Amino acid sequence: MLPILDVNAAQPASLRPMHDDLSADAASALAGRADTHGPADMAGSGVAAPADAAPAQPEIPEVPVISFAAPTRRQLDTVHFALFGWPTDHLTPVDDLLASLNIVDATRKLLNSTRFRWDARTSVPLWPEDKWVCADAYGLRIWVNLRDGHVSWGVLHETWENSEVAFLLSHLKPGDRVLDVGANIGVYTLQAARAVGPCGHVYCIEPRPDTCRMLTRSIKDNGFADRCTVFNVALGSDEASGSLNTGHDLLNPGSTFITQDGGDVRIRPLDSLSIPDDRRVGMLKMDIEGFEPIMMDGAKAFFAKHMPVVLTEIFPRAIRLVTGRAATEYFDQFITLGYTVHRLEGDQLGDPMARADITAIPDESEPFNIVCMPQRAGTLPETAAVRNWPYPSHAPEPDDA
């Protein structure tokens, strides 16, 4: 590859145009006069070469140089498409990029952007296959999969759904009970277990066997085995069997979704699980890649008893593809149970949403989080008064077992 040179900088002798060393006549000939031959051609044609003619020089290819013109929008679109797979969009800082010195400078900014580094995680895993390691994050020990470019990546950077976790923790106190449906590697489970203390409890649901195994290990390594119960099942409307299906993103195990097709995954209704009903489960976090409406069908008794605050995701396209239902039906399920539905704005409760708000959301939109607030009490008593207890900011050392 030829070097890229600054046209204003001094060039090394080996890269200077060689006709600098020629006589004026020879230089003029090499400069492009079509009817003039170089010394070698003169010799071959019988024409005597001048005595002071320089020897024939090899042709020098043109050396590319950096343009110092500001980038154009068309150039930005081309580079953006090469890096992301689509032209510049509403999230691209176009004005900042257009103010760059040149397209190279603009490209460098895109490569260094948080958006590109986050997007690259889906194309270039930290490890080419499943590789579980224990990471110190959030003051906890969490087993993460280096092939996972989403949840595990976010845990390593302590950036995974921090606002959502903050909202959940703001509604917990020592002694509370929590249900985590779609627990994954335990980002919510572990932080909730620390918050509710030894008198509280977290019930977590994770159907993927390998992830469930490592989640259980993280719970043990943090000393939370006495306050967490893990169910390696999927939740649905009835007892059934199904399959785990890989989502469109192979580097995101969390995008795995359930289908009821007689596979080797056990599907159970929430109402059939051994969750004690002596006290209320006050918080439910649910993220199961579009299967949520089916899960709600098997949880009628649970909601009648507990009526928890619900933090969940609405993903219109996933709900339609996985269940054949519309996102509005999921919304309606909560309204029927006696909830108001709110958008989650950062870590705060947003304004109430109407059914028309859900209808207006395009099917191809990205998932977004909602909070469902109960407008009536369940039949179970609230958490008993529990003394405050000092929990450590960092997890205890795991045992050697």
Secondary structure in CASP SS format (residue, H / E / C, confidence):
PFRMAT SS
TARGET T0000
AUTHOR 0000-0000-0000
METHOD secondary structure of the structure
MODEL  1
M C 1.00
L C 1.00
P C 1.00
I C 1.00
L E 1.00
D C 1.00
V C 1.00
N C 1.00
A C 1.00
A C 1.00
Q C 1.00
P C 1.00
A H 1.00
S H 1.00
L H 1.00
R C 1.00
P C 1.00
M H 1.00
H H 1.00
D H 1.00
D H 1.00
L C 1.00
S C 1.00
A H 1.00
D H 1.00
A H 1.00
A H 1.00
S H 1.00
A H 1.00
L H 1.00
A C 1.00
G C 1.00
R C 1.00
A C 1.00
D C 1.00
T C 1.00
H C 1.00
G C 1.00
P H 1.00
A H 1.00
D H 1.00
M H 1.00
A H 1.00
G H 1.00
S H 1.00
G C 1.00
V C 1.00
A C 1.00
A C 1.00
P C 1.00
A C 1.00
D C 1.00
A C 1.00
A C 1.00
P C 1.00
A C 1.00
Q C 1.00
P C 1.00
E C 1.00
I C 1.00
P C 1.00
E C 1.00
V C 1.00
P C 1.00
V E 1.00
I C 1.00
S C 1.00
F C 1.00
A C 1.00
A C 1.00
P C 1.00
T C 1.00
R H 1.00
R H 1.00
Q H 1.00
L H 1.00
D H 1.00
T H 1.00
V H 1.00
H H 1.00
F H 1.00
A H 1.00
L H 1.00
F H 1.00
G C 1.00
W C 1.00
P C 1.00
T C 1.00
D C 1.00
H C 1.00
L C 1.00
T C 1.00
P C 1.00
V H 1.00
D H 1.00
D H 1.00
L H 1.00
L H 1.00
A C 1.00
S C 1.00
L C 1.00
N C 1.00
I H 1.00
V H 1.00
D H 1.00
A H 1.00
T H 1.00
R H 1.00
K H 1.00
L H 1.00
L H 1.00
N C 1.00
S C 1.00
T H 1.00
R H 1.00
F H 1.00
R H 1.00
W H 1.00
D H 1.00
A H 1.00
R C 1.00
T C 1.00
S C 1.00
V C 1.00
P C 1.00
L C 1.00
W C 1.00
P C 1.00
E C 1.00
D C 1.00
K C 1.00
W E 1.00
V E 1.00
C E 1.00
A E 1.00
D E 1.00
A E 1.00
Y C 1.00
G C 1.00
L E 1.00
R E 1.00
I E 1.00
W E 1.00
V E 1.00
N E 1.00
L C 1.00
R C 1.00
D C 1.00
G C 1.00
H C 1.00
V H 1.00
S H 1.00
W H 1.00
G H 1.00
V H 1.00
L H 1.00
H C 1.00
E C 1.00
T C 1.00
W C 1.00
E C 1.00
N H 1.00
S H 1.00
E H 1.00
V H 1.00
A H 1.00
F H 1.00
L H 1.00
L H 1.00
S H 1.00
H C 1.00
L C 1.00
K C 1.00
P C 1.00
G C 1.00
D C 1.00
R E 1.00
V E 1.00
L E 1.00
D E 1.00
V E 1.00
G C 1.00
A C 1.00
N C 1.00
I C 1.00
G C 1.00
V H 1.00
Y H 1.00
T H 1.00
L H 1.00
Q H 1.00
A H 1.00
A H 1.00
R H 1.00
A H 1.00
V H 1.00
G C 1.00
P C 1.00
C C 1.00
G C 1.00
H E 1.00
V E 1.00
Y E 1.00
C E 1.00
I E 1.00
E C 1.00
P C 1.00
R C 1.00
P H 1.00
D H 1.00
T H 1.00
C H 1.00
R H 1.00
M H 1.00
L H 1.00
T H 1.00
R H 1.00
S H 1.00
I H 1.00
K H 1.00
D H 1.00
N C 1.00
G C 1.00
F C 1.00
A H 1.00
D H 1.00
R H 1.00
C E 1.00
T E 1.00
V E 1.00
F E 1.00
N C 1.00
V C 1.00
A E 1.00
L E 1.00
G C 1.00
S C 1.00
D C 1.00
E C 1.00
A E 1.00
S E 1.00
G E 1.00
S E 1.00
L E 1.00
N E 1.00
T C 1.00
G C 1.00
H C 1.00
D C 1.00
L C 1.00
L C 1.00
N C 1.00
P H 1.00
G H 1.00
S H 1.00
T C 1.00
F E 1.00
I E 1.00
T E 1.00
Q C 1.00
D C 1.00
G C 1.00
G C 1.00
D C 1.00
V E 1.00
R E 1.00
I E 1.00
R E 1.00
P C 1.00
L H 1.00
D H 1.00
S H 1.00
L C 1.00
S C 1.00
I C 1.00
P C 1.00
D C 1.00
D C 1.00
R C 1.00
R C 1.00
V C 1.00
G C 1.00
M E 1.00
L E 1.00
K E 1.00
M E 1.00
D C 1.00
I C 1.00
E C 1.00
G C 1.00
F C 1.00
E H 1.00
P H 1.00
I H 1.00
M H 1.00
M H 1.00
D H 1.00
G C 1.00
A C 1.00
K H 1.00
A H 1.00
F H 1.00
F H 1.00
A H 1.00
K H 1.00
H H 1.00
M C 1.00
P C 1.00
V E 1.00
V E 1.00
L E 1.00
T E 1.00
E E 1.00
I E 1.00
F C 1.00
P H 1.00
R H 1.00
A H 1.00
I H 1.00
R H 1.00
L H 1.00
V H 1.00
T H 1.00
G C 1.00
R C 1.00
A C 1.00
A H 1.00
T H 1.00
E H 1.00
Y H 1.00
F H 1.00
D H 1.00
Q H 1.00
F H 1.00
I H 1.00
T H 1.00
L H 1.00
G C 1.00
Y E 1.00
T E 1.00
V E 1.00
H E 1.00
R E 1.00
L E 1.00
E E 1.00
G C 1.00
D C 1.00
Q E 1.00
L E 1.00
G E 1.00
D E 1.00
P E 1.00
M C 1.00
A C 1.00
R H 1.00
A H 1.00
D H 1.00
I H 1.00
T H 1.00
A C 1.00
I C 1.00
P C 1.00
D C 1.00
E C 1.00
S C 1.00
E C 1.00
P C 1.00
F E 1.00
N E 1.00
I E 1.00
V E 1.00
C E 1.00
M E 1.00
P E 1.00
Q C 1.00
R C 1.00
A C 1.00
G C 1.00
T C 1.00
L C 1.00
P C 1.00
E C 1.00
T C 1.00
A C 1.00
A C 1.00
V C 1.00
R C 1.00
N C 1.00
W C 1.00
P C 1.00
Y C 1.00
P C 1.00
S C 1.00
H C 1.00
A C 1.00
P C 1.00
E C 1.00
P C 1.00
D C 1.00
D C 1.00
A C 1.00
END
